[in-house]
Amino acid sequence: MRTDLKETTQLVIGLTYRQMLDWMAEDGVFCSPDKYARRLQEAQRLALAARNEANEKEKA
């Protein structure tokens, strides 16, 4: 029996493990979930850093 996970993981803010697996399947990604999660984490880190930098420039 398959049950969808409702809770978010620490992998990426607001993303459930099930959603990540669905994205992998939809996009034809054939790497390990851990590797894909690391890529998502890096993308999130870069996006948050860019947003923080933009916010700092607005304050200056």
Sequence and secondary structure as in RCSB ss.txt:
>XXXX:A:sequence
MRTDLKETTQLVIGLTYRQMLDWMAEDGVFCSPDKYARRLQEAQRLALAARNEANEKEKA
>XXXX:A:secstr
      S  SSSTT  HHHHHHHHHHHT  S HHHHHHHHHHHHHHHHHHHHHHHHHHH 
